[in-house]
Amino acid sequence: MSARFTWHTLMTDDLEAAKSFYTGLFGWTVSVLDFGEGGTYTMLENGRGFGGIAPADPALQIPPHWASYLQVSQSVDDATSNAAAAGAKVMEPPFDIPGVGRMAVVSDPQGAAFIFFNNAAPEMELPSGGYVTTPGGVSWMELMTTETAAAATFYGDLTGWTNFVADMGTGPYTVMQDGDVMLAGIMTLPDGMTQPAWVIYYEIVQETMEEALAEVKRLGGEVGMGPMTVPSVGTIAAVADSTGAWFCLMKSEG
């Protein structure tokens, strides 16, 4: 088995505000795909496509958030069945988007949601390596949850990832990896955060974290935590965009 987080969609109720925020903060470019009766999808590019923005379904009454796609080597149908057997909740069963791929929305046993994905588009191909510190790019994925050991077992059984516990200078931290490629971290849900979630770290384009956080505020966002220095890693901060979706910023060391 093999799996990578390969795509990220911002689900929000204000697409124009989101586009303005992220193009201003990271310099991302946008283009719009028209699916006809299926609506539109705003593609996000940072040198290449990595995600998009889509309107949130008001009927679900879920706040704006980033949804991450876990591309798996097995079929989405098999992965979804295996996850459900291990205690996950299937929020949306497998479905196809022509020309894009097959996907299913699930939440793990602790309640963190993600999307299983089999791609049908070259720009969504599975990357073989780990993360790179490209300005504006995804530099890390992190699961904040109530039961770190149980979560590590769930994802390990599902994907074949292994894990080890490291001392990052801020306490024990579980690192998930595929072979020798580190892919994600798992940490205990911080105080004030009530819902387990997968969190994206984006590498800042500014010279310093202080400049990045000032830009977040200027663009209508909010700083929730940080900046905080993680030894041998860099400086991080948790922020919300102008529509209320949370994510993290990173200024990698070196």
C-alpha positions as CSV (number, residue, x, y, z in Angstrom):
1,M,0.0,0.0,0.0
2,S,1.0,3.6,-0.5
3,A,-0.7,6.9,0.2
4,R,0.1,10.6,0.0
5,F,-1.9,13.8,0.6
6,T,-1.9,15.2,-2.9
7,W,-4.7,17.7,-3.1
8,H,-6.4,20.3,-0.9
9,T,-9.7,22.1,-1.3
10,L,-10.9,25.1,0.7
11,M,-14.6,24.8,1.4
12,T,-16.0,28.3,2.0
13,D,-19.1,30.4,1.8
14,D,-17.2,33.4,0.3
15,L,-15.1,32.4,-2.7
16,E,-14.2,36.0,-3.7
17,A,-12.9,36.8,-0.3
18,A,-10.9,33.6,-0.1
19,K,-9.3,34.2,-3.5
20,S,-8.3,37.7,-2.5
21,F,-6.8,36.5,0.8
22,Y,-4.7,33.7,-0.6
23,T,-3.5,35.4,-3.7
24,G,-2.5,38.3,-1.5
25,L,-0.8,36.1,1.2
26,F,1.0,33.6,-1.0
27,G,0.9,34.9,-4.5
28,W,-1.1,31.9,-5.7
29,T,-2.7,32.1,-9.1
30,V,-6.3,31.0,-9.8
31,S,-8.3,29.7,-12.7
32,V,-11.9,28.5,-12.9
33,L,-13.1,25.1,-14.2
34,D,-16.7,25.0,-15.4
35,F,-18.4,21.6,-14.8
36,G,-21.7,22.8,-16.3
37,E,-24.5,21.5,-14.1
38,G,-21.9,20.3,-11.6
39,G,-20.9,24.0,-10.9
40,T,-17.5,25.6,-11.0
41,Y,-14.2,24.9,-9.2
42,T,-11.5,27.5,-8.6
43,M,-8.1,25.9,-9.2
44,L,-5.1,27.1,-7.1
45,E,-1.6,27.0,-8.5
46,N,1.8,27.6,-6.9
47,G,3.9,26.8,-10.0
48,R,1.6,23.8,-10.5
49,G,-1.9,22.9,-9.3
50,F,-2.1,21.7,-5.8
51,G,-5.7,22.5,-4.7
52,G,-8.7,24.6,-5.2
53,I,-11.7,26.5,-3.7
54,A,-15.2,25.3,-3.8
55,P,-18.5,26.6,-2.3
56,A,-19.5,25.0,1.0
57,D,-22.8,23.2,1.1
58,P,-25.0,25.4,3.4
59,A,-27.1,22.4,4.3
60,L,-24.2,20.7,6.1
61,Q,-23.7,23.8,8.3
62,I,-20.0,23.2,8.5
63,P,-17.7,26.2,9.0
64,P,-15.2,27.1,6.2
65,H,-12.3,24.6,6.3
66,W,-9.5,23.0,4.3
67,A,-10.3,19.4,3.1
68,S,-7.3,17.2,2.2
69,Y,-7.2,14.3,-0.3
70,L,-5.4,11.2,0.6
71,Q,-4.5,9.5,-2.6
72,V,-4.3,5.7,-2.2
73,S,-2.9,2.9,-4.3
74,Q,-5.8,0.7,-3.5
75,S,-9.3,1.5,-4.9
76,V,-11.3,4.2,-3.1
77,D,-14.0,1.7,-2.6
78,D,-11.7,-0.8,-0.8
79,A,-10.1,1.9,1.2
80,T,-13.4,3.2,2.3
81,S,-14.6,-0.3,3.3
82,N,-11.4,-0.9,5.2
83,A,-11.7,2.4,7.1
84,A,-15.3,1.8,8.0
85,A,-14.4,-1.7,9.3
86,A,-11.8,0.0,11.5
87,G,-14.3,2.4,13.0
88,A,-14.3,5.4,10.6
89,K,-17.5,7.1,9.6
90,V,-18.4,7.3,5.9
91,M,-19.7,10.8,5.4
92,E,-20.0,10.6,1.6
93,P,-19.7,7.2,-0.1
94,P,-17.4,6.7,-3.2
95,F,-18.4,8.8,-6.2
96,D,-16.8,9.9,-9.5
97,I,-16.0,13.3,-10.9
98,P,-15.4,12.8,-14.7
99,G,-11.8,13.7,-15.7
100,V,-10.8,14.2,-12.1
101,G,-11.1,10.9,-10.2
102,R,-13.0,8.9,-7.7
103,M,-13.3,9.9,-4.1
104,A,-15.1,9.4,-0.8
105,V,-15.4,11.6,2.3
106,V,-14.7,9.9,5.7
107,S,-13.9,10.8,9.2
108,D,-11.5,8.7,11.3
109,P,-12.5,7.0,14.5
110,Q,-11.6,10.1,16.5
111,G,-13.6,12.4,14.1
112,A,-11.0,14.0,11.8
113,A,-12.3,14.2,8.2
114,F,-10.4,13.6,5.0
115,I,-11.0,12.4,1.4
116,F,-9.9,9.2,-0.1
117,F,-8.8,9.8,-3.7
118,N,-7.9,7.9,-6.9
119,N,-6.8,10.4,-9.5
120,A,-7.6,10.6,-13.2
121,A,-5.8,13.8,-13.8
122,P,-2.0,14.1,-14.4
123,E,-1.7,17.2,-12.3
124,M,-2.9,15.2,-9.3
125,E,-0.4,12.4,-9.7
126,L,1.1,10.8,-6.6
127,P,4.4,12.5,-5.6
128,S,7.1,10.0,-4.8
129,G,9.0,12.1,-2.3
130,G,8.3,14.1,0.8
131,Y,7.6,17.8,1.2
132,V,9.8,20.6,0.0
133,T,10.0,24.1,1.4
134,T,8.8,25.9,-1.7
135,P,7.4,29.3,-0.7
136,G,3.6,29.1,-0.8
137,G,3.7,25.3,-0.9
138,V,2.5,22.6,1.5
139,S,5.4,21.9,3.8
140,W,3.7,19.5,6.3
141,M,0.5,17.8,7.3
142,E,-0.5,17.3,10.9
143,L,-3.3,15.4,12.6
144,M,-4.6,17.0,15.8
145,T,-6.6,14.4,17.7
146,T,-7.8,13.0,21.0
147,E,-6.0,9.7,20.8
148,T,-2.6,9.8,19.1
149,A,-1.7,6.1,19.5
150,A,-5.1,4.9,18.2
151,A,-4.8,7.3,15.3
152,A,-1.3,6.1,14.4
153,T,-2.6,2.5,14.3
154,F,-5.6,3.4,12.2
155,Y,-3.7,5.2,9.5
156,G,-0.8,2.7,9.6
157,D,-3.2,-0.2,9.1
158,L,-4.9,1.7,6.3
159,T,-1.9,2.9,4.3
160,G,1.1,0.9,5.4
161,W,2.7,3.9,7.0
162,T,5.0,3.3,10.0
163,N,5.6,5.7,12.8
164,F,8.0,6.7,15.5
165,V,7.8,9.1,18.5
166,A,10.2,12.0,18.5
167,D,11.0,14.7,21.0
168,M,10.6,17.9,19.0
169,G,11.6,20.1,21.9
170,T,7.9,20.7,22.6
171,G,7.1,17.2,23.9
172,P,6.5,13.8,22.3
173,Y,5.4,13.9,18.7
174,T,4.3,11.0,16.5
175,V,5.7,11.0,13.0
176,M,4.1,8.9,10.2
177,Q,6.3,7.8,7.3
178,D,6.3,5.7,4.2
179,G,9.7,4.0,4.0
180,D,12.1,6.8,5.0
181,V,9.8,9.6,3.7
182,M,8.2,11.5,6.5
183,L,4.6,12.4,5.6
184,A,2.7,13.7,8.6
185,G,2.7,14.3,12.3
186,I,0.1,13.4,15.0
187,M,-0.3,15.4,18.2
188,T,-2.8,15.7,21.0
189,L,-5.6,18.2,20.4
190,P,-4.4,21.6,21.8
191,D,-6.5,23.4,24.4
192,G,-9.3,25.4,22.9
193,M,-9.6,23.1,19.9
194,T,-12.6,20.8,20.2
195,Q,-12.8,19.0,16.9
196,P,-10.0,16.6,15.7
197,A,-8.8,17.7,12.3
198,W,-6.1,17.3,9.7
199,V,-4.2,20.6,9.5
200,I,-2.1,21.9,6.5
201,Y,1.1,23.8,7.0
202,Y,2.0,26.3,4.2
203,E,5.5,27.7,3.8
204,I,5.5,31.5,4.0
205,V,6.6,33.7,1.1
206,Q,7.6,36.6,3.4
207,E,11.1,37.0,4.9
208,T,9.9,36.5,8.5
209,M,7.0,35.0,10.3
210,E,6.2,38.4,11.8
211,E,5.8,39.8,8.3
212,A,3.6,36.9,7.3
213,L,1.3,37.3,10.4
214,A,1.0,41.1,9.8
215,E,-0.1,40.3,6.2
216,V,-2.7,37.8,7.5
217,K,-4.2,40.5,9.6
218,R,-4.0,43.1,6.8
219,L,-5.9,40.8,4.5
220,G,-8.7,40.2,7.1
221,G,-7.5,37.0,8.7
222,E,-6.8,36.1,12.3
223,V,-3.8,34.9,14.3
224,G,-4.7,32.2,16.7
225,M,-1.4,30.8,17.9
226,G,2.3,31.8,17.6
227,P,4.7,32.5,16.4
228,M,6.4,29.5,18.1
229,T,9.9,28.1,17.4
230,V,10.2,24.3,17.0
231,P,13.9,23.3,17.4
232,S,15.4,21.9,14.1
233,V,12.2,22.5,12.3
234,G,11.4,26.2,12.1
235,T,8.8,28.8,13.2
236,I,5.1,28.0,13.1
237,A,1.8,29.8,13.7
238,A,-1.9,28.9,13.4
239,V,-4.1,31.4,11.5
240,A,-7.5,31.7,10.0
241,D,-8.2,33.2,6.6
242,S,-10.7,36.0,6.0
243,T,-13.6,33.5,5.7
244,G,-12.8,31.7,8.9
245,A,-10.9,28.6,7.7
246,W,-7.9,27.6,9.9
247,F,-4.5,26.5,8.7
248,C,-0.8,26.8,9.8
249,L,2.1,28.8,8.5
250,M,5.7,27.6,8.6
251,K,9.0,29.4,8.2
252,S,11.3,26.4,7.8
253,E,14.7,26.4,9.4
254,G,17.7,26.7,7.1
